[in-house]
Amino acid sequence: MSDTHEPTAEPEAFDGLRAFVSTGGIRSETTVTEIPSPSRLAPFSIALAADVSGVEHGVDSDLGTGRFIALYDPSEPAGWAGAFRIVTFAQAPLEPEIGVDEFVADVTWSWLVDALAAHGAEYDHASGTATKIISRGYGDLADQGDGAQLELRASWTPRGTDLVAHVEAWEEIVAMLAGLPPSSDGVTLLGPRRLARD
């Protein structure tokens, strides 16, 4: 007797994310596109890229870039506490003197929390890292001088199935890491390039 069980269909929540991409997102300074998604993390996934300053995805923007992946597994894996899990990444360059500021990572994580709250994106089980990367060129790269970069990697379990507020908050973070002001009330106006002066 053959198994007539139909595979689980892609969740309707992904349609909302594709509609978000088709509207151009919430910020004129970013370009959001759908990109190939990883196939081994969950039965279903969708991935988006955002690049600052209208740069089409393909070559990451020098000003800031990010990735947003929504995973769906109806078996609700341990640690997710739900069928959906969001995984994000954002990075942007910093002035070296700001990169050494001891509070940059803390402020970056607070931006994520504030952006999620400002967009009404409710979640559980958040985790992540904020990483400062300080670099110095040597040899043929010595002329580049010192450089710094800020990276935010975070994941969380959304409450409910409407993922649009979550992708809005992520697009906000990508822009803010690039030094742009927030577009929403409830997110601090401090930028990483201004921390040392404030």
C-alpha positions as a Python dict, from the first residue, in 0.01 Angstrom:
ca = {
    (1, 'M'): (0, 0, 0),
    (2, 'S'): (153, 329, -108),
    (3, 'D'): (192, 624, 119),
    (4, 'T'): (-53, 893, 8),
    (5, 'H'): (57, 1145, 270),
    (6, 'E'): (116, 1478, 100),
    (7, 'P'): (426, 1677, 199),
    (8, 'T'): (369, 1988, 405),
    (9, 'A'): (323, 2294, 185),
    (10, 'E'): (529, 2610, 213),
    (11, 'P'): (367, 2835, 476),
    (12, 'E'): (153, 3128, 369),
    (13, 'A'): (373, 3351, 589),
    (14, 'F'): (636, 3336, 314),
    (15, 'D'): (389, 3504, 76),
    (16, 'G'): (389, 3805, 309),
    (17, 'L'): (768, 3828, 288),
    (18, 'R'): (759, 3814, -92),
    (19, 'A'): (496, 4086, -94),
    (20, 'F'): (724, 4294, 129),
    (21, 'V'): (1007, 4257, -124),
    (22, 'S'): (775, 4355, -410),
    (23, 'T'): (683, 4681, -236),
    (24, 'G'): (1049, 4779, -204),
    (25, 'G'): (1064, 4755, 174),
    (26, 'I'): (1025, 5040, 423),
    (27, 'R'): (1345, 5235, 351),
    (28, 'S'): (1436, 5417, 32),
    (29, 'E'): (1806, 5384, 122),
    (30, 'T'): (1803, 5002, 100),
    (31, 'T'): (1740, 4750, -174),
    (32, 'V'): (1575, 4428, -56),
    (33, 'T'): (1571, 4121, -279),
    (34, 'E'): (1493, 3752, -246),
    (35, 'I'): (1801, 3532, -273),
    (36, 'P'): (1852, 3154, -277),
    (37, 'S'): (1778, 3010, 65),
    (38, 'P'): (1964, 2735, 248),
    (39, 'S'): (1808, 2394, 196),
    (40, 'R'): (1942, 2198, 492),
    (41, 'L'): (1833, 2411, 788),
    (42, 'A'): (1461, 2336, 769),
    (43, 'P'): (1207, 2174, 534),
    (44, 'F'): (1111, 2521, 407),
    (45, 'S'): (1298, 2849, 408),
    (46, 'I'): (1307, 3187, 238),
    (47, 'A'): (1604, 3424, 233),
    (48, 'L'): (1626, 3797, 170),
    (49, 'A'): (1922, 4031, 121),
    (50, 'A'): (1935, 4403, 194),
    (51, 'D'): (2205, 4639, 69),
    (52, 'V'): (2233, 5003, 165),
    (53, 'S'): (2233, 5289, -86),
    (54, 'G'): (2030, 5118, -352),
    (55, 'V'): (2299, 4867, -446),
    (56, 'E'): (2145, 4562, -610),
    (57, 'H'): (2232, 4235, -442),
    (58, 'G'): (2517, 4040, -594),
    (59, 'V'): (2801, 4249, -459),
    (60, 'D'): (2755, 4352, -98),
    (61, 'S'): (2728, 4726, -39),
    (62, 'D'): (3034, 4896, 105),
    (63, 'L'): (2797, 5090, 333),
    (64, 'G'): (2606, 4800, 484),
    (65, 'T'): (2449, 4468, 399),
    (66, 'G'): (2235, 4203, 563),
    (67, 'R'): (2058, 3869, 530),
    (68, 'F'): (1721, 3756, 666),
    (69, 'I'): (1625, 3389, 663),
    (70, 'A'): (1286, 3260, 774),
    (71, 'L'): (1282, 2888, 850),
    (72, 'Y'): (972, 2670, 880),
    (73, 'D'): (963, 2322, 1029),
    (74, 'P'): (619, 2194, 1135),
    (75, 'S'): (786, 1948, 1374),
    (76, 'E'): (888, 2246, 1593),
    (77, 'P'): (1252, 2155, 1662),
    (78, 'A'): (1388, 2169, 2014),
    (79, 'G'): (1499, 2519, 2103),
    (80, 'W'): (1265, 2691, 1857),
    (81, 'A'): (946, 2669, 2067),
    (82, 'G'): (749, 2705, 1746),
    (83, 'A'): (740, 2608, 1379),
    (84, 'F'): (917, 2924, 1261),
    (85, 'R'): (1267, 3054, 1332),
    (86, 'I'): (1424, 3373, 1201),
    (87, 'V'): (1800, 3396, 1143),
    (88, 'T'): (1956, 3732, 1056),
    (89, 'F'): (2290, 3889, 976),
    (90, 'A'): (2390, 4254, 926),
    (91, 'Q'): (2726, 4423, 887),
    (92, 'A'): (2866, 4768, 818),
    (93, 'P'): (3203, 4943, 832),
    (94, 'L'): (3292, 5175, 1121),
    (95, 'E'): (3551, 5440, 1179),
    (96, 'P'): (3837, 5272, 1370),
    (97, 'E'): (3800, 5502, 1672),
    (98, 'I'): (3436, 5395, 1706),
    (99, 'G'): (3524, 5029, 1662),
    (100, 'V'): (3726, 5032, 1982),
    (101, 'D'): (3440, 5180, 2186),
    (102, 'E'): (3355, 4921, 2453),
    (103, 'F'): (2980, 4988, 2428),
    (104, 'V'): (2936, 4947, 2051),
    (105, 'A'): (2832, 4581, 2076),
    (106, 'D'): (2586, 4648, 2361),
    (107, 'V'): (2426, 4936, 2172),
    (108, 'T'): (2397, 4724, 1858),
    (109, 'W'): (2204, 4452, 2040),
    (110, 'S'): (1979, 4715, 2199),
    (111, 'W'): (1901, 4851, 1850),
    (112, 'L'): (1772, 4507, 1751),
    (113, 'V'): (1554, 4479, 2059),
    (114, 'D'): (1424, 4835, 2012),
    (115, 'A'): (1357, 4786, 1640),
    (116, 'L'): (1160, 4467, 1701),
    (117, 'A'): (952, 4645, 1966),
    (118, 'A'): (899, 4955, 1751),
    (119, 'H'): (764, 4743, 1465),
    (120, 'G'): (544, 4530, 1692),
    (121, 'A'): (742, 4212, 1616),
    (122, 'E'): (681, 3982, 1911),
    (123, 'Y'): (927, 3700, 1968),
    (124, 'D'): (1074, 3444, 2208),
    (125, 'H'): (1410, 3272, 2252),
    (126, 'A'): (1629, 3544, 2102),
    (127, 'S'): (2001, 3482, 2077),
    (128, 'G'): (2289, 3635, 1893),
    (129, 'T'): (2624, 3807, 1884),
    (130, 'A'): (2745, 4158, 1808),
    (131, 'T'): (3105, 4152, 1690),
    (132, 'K'): (3354, 4434, 1639),
    (133, 'I'): (3630, 4357, 1389),
    (134, 'I'): (3940, 4578, 1395),
    (135, 'S'): (4185, 4540, 1107),
    (136, 'R'): (4520, 4684, 997),
    (137, 'G'): (4676, 4637, 656),
    (138, 'Y'): (5033, 4519, 606),
    (139, 'G'): (5262, 4477, 307),
    (140, 'D'): (5082, 4571, -12),
    (141, 'L'): (4773, 4654, 196),
    (142, 'A'): (4954, 4891, 435),
    (143, 'D'): (4816, 5194, 249),
    (144, 'Q'): (4464, 5096, 354),
    (145, 'G'): (4544, 5188, 713),
    (146, 'D'): (4323, 5080, 1001),
    (147, 'G'): (3966, 4966, 952),
    (148, 'A'): (3675, 4846, 1160),
    (149, 'Q'): (3354, 4657, 1098),
    (150, 'L'): (3048, 4577, 1305),
    (151, 'E'): (2853, 4252, 1259),
    (152, 'L'): (2524, 4148, 1417),
    (153, 'R'): (2406, 3788, 1401),
    (154, 'A'): (2076, 3708, 1568),
    (155, 'S'): (1796, 3455, 1567),
    (156, 'W'): (1459, 3437, 1737),
    (157, 'T'): (1124, 3259, 1728),
    (158, 'P'): (841, 3485, 1609),
    (159, 'R'): (509, 3470, 1789),
    (160, 'G'): (239, 3400, 1535),
    (161, 'T'): (276, 3362, 1160),
    (162, 'D'): (293, 3724, 1040),
    (163, 'L'): (662, 3775, 966),
    (164, 'V'): (643, 4117, 800),
    (165, 'A'): (704, 4315, 1119),
    (166, 'H'): (1017, 4108, 1178),
    (167, 'V'): (1161, 4177, 833),
    (168, 'E'): (1081, 4548, 877),
    (169, 'A'): (1282, 4553, 1200),
    (170, 'W'): (1570, 4374, 1029),
    (171, 'E'): (1575, 4621, 739),
    (172, 'E'): (1585, 4899, 999),
    (173, 'I'): (1890, 4742, 1166),
    (174, 'V'): (2078, 4707, 836),
    (175, 'A'): (2025, 5077, 768),
    (176, 'M'): (2113, 5186, 1122),
    (177, 'L'): (2440, 4991, 1122),
    (178, 'A'): (2530, 5188, 810),
    (179, 'G'): (2484, 5509, 1009),
    (180, 'L'): (2134, 5603, 891),
    (181, 'P'): (1875, 5728, 1142),
    (182, 'P'): (1584, 5501, 1235),
    (183, 'S'): (1259, 5545, 1047),
    (184, 'S'): (1047, 5445, 1348),
    (185, 'D'): (968, 5600, 1682),
    (186, 'G'): (1103, 5401, 1974),
    (187, 'V'): (1450, 5339, 1830),
    (188, 'T'): (1733, 5549, 1967),
    (189, 'L'): (1888, 5806, 1733),
    (190, 'L'): (2243, 5721, 1835),
    (191, 'G'): (2451, 5578, 1552),
    (192, 'P'): (2771, 5374, 1586),
    (193, 'R'): (2969, 5646, 1411),
    (194, 'R'): (2849, 5899, 1671),
    (195, 'L'): (2894, 5700, 1989),
    (196, 'A'): (3231, 5848, 2074),
    (197, 'R'): (3099, 6203, 2047),
    (198, 'D'): (2774, 6159, 2244),
}
